[in-house]
């Protein structure tokens, strides 16, 4: 049975080819001359060709040896480059991190997190993608994103979810709405009005449908839009009411927010990752920083 190819044998060959002498090459590699000779014989046996022509005083490359030397140097250079790249990534000196997030998180949480993270690790290029919840899951599943920040996936066995925070839904009405003077409102009272919400596949729509289903009622939607900012603008124009997570509203003064009771509606937000796949050092640091910031 022939021996296999190894980096040690390739390095030994390059050392002898460059020094043209076994003694110097052996000292350079920290090997005895017999061990060096054995490695080169094994390499030639594996390749099925003589690489070196040996005399009592010096070593010469054969034609096959000259060709293999070029390839061997390229192999060692590629390996060294790969090692340096991995070490740089592991030590957070350089690299890339892609984060997919739902709109409310992308606008309210991610910017400050990215700014703080890049200040600590300027060599890491952080890319943010703003998507609906289903698309965040798809990006993480396919590997287009290293991690996602969204509500817990309903039924996706390929993804894991790590809790970060709970976001409570509030009622959103125009200032002219008769409910605007109330501090809190029942869900049933709010749903007597035309409802404006986000499209299917968004975490907002999913949470509302689940809440209505648990109450034994259907979610009747008058207007469906893509972005929560559009929902707020339509409510402010008097076209209906909305139920939105607090995170989506920020400090908006164009509408009135009401505490929703009977029942309260919440969504859990957290980190979505592929199951069974280790996180990069950059991803681990980003997740830890986000957890610390949101727990304050």
HELIX and SHEET records of a PDB file:
HELIX    1   1 UNK A    7  UNK A   19  1                                  13    
HELIX    2   2 UNK A   22  UNK A   29  1                                   8    
HELIX    3   3 UNK A   33  UNK A   47  1                                  15    
HELIX    4   4 UNK A   63  UNK A   90  1                                  28    
HELIX    5   5 UNK A  103  UNK A  105  1                                   3    
HELIX    6   6 UNK A  106  UNK A  110  3                                   5    
HELIX    7   7 UNK A  111  UNK A  120  1                                  10    
HELIX    8   8 UNK A  133  UNK A  142  1                                  10    
HELIX    9   9 UNK A  178  UNK A  181  5                                   4    
HELIX   10  10 UNK A  187  UNK A  190  1                                   4    
HELIX   11  11 UNK A  203  UNK A  214  1                                  12    
HELIX   12  12 UNK A  228  UNK A  236  1                                   9    
HELIX   13  13 UNK A  246  UNK A  249  1                                   4    
HELIX   14  14 UNK A  281  UNK A  294  1                                  14    
SHEET    1   A 2 UNK A  52  UNK A  54  0                                        
SHEET    2   A 2 UNK A  59  UNK A  61 -1                                        
SHEET    1   B 6 UNK A 124  UNK A 130  0                                        
SHEET    2   B 6 UNK A  95  UNK A 101  1                                        
SHEET    3   B 6 UNK A 147  UNK A 151  1                                        
SHEET    4   B 6 UNK A 266  UNK A 274 -1                                        
SHEET    5   B 6 UNK A 159  UNK A 173 -1                                        
SHEET    6   B 6 UNK A 242  UNK A 245 -1                                        
SHEET    1   C 7 UNK A 124  UNK A 130  0                                        
SHEET    2   C 7 UNK A  95  UNK A 101  1                                        
SHEET    3   C 7 UNK A 147  UNK A 151  1                                        
SHEET    4   C 7 UNK A 266  UNK A 274 -1                                        
SHEET    5   C 7 UNK A 159  UNK A 173 -1                                        
SHEET    6   C 7 UNK A 256  UNK A 261 -1                                        
SHEET    7   C 7 UNK A 184  UNK A 186  1                                        
SHEET    1   D 2 UNK A 196  UNK A 198  0                                        
SHEET    2   D 2 UNK A 223  UNK A 225  1                                        
END                                                                             
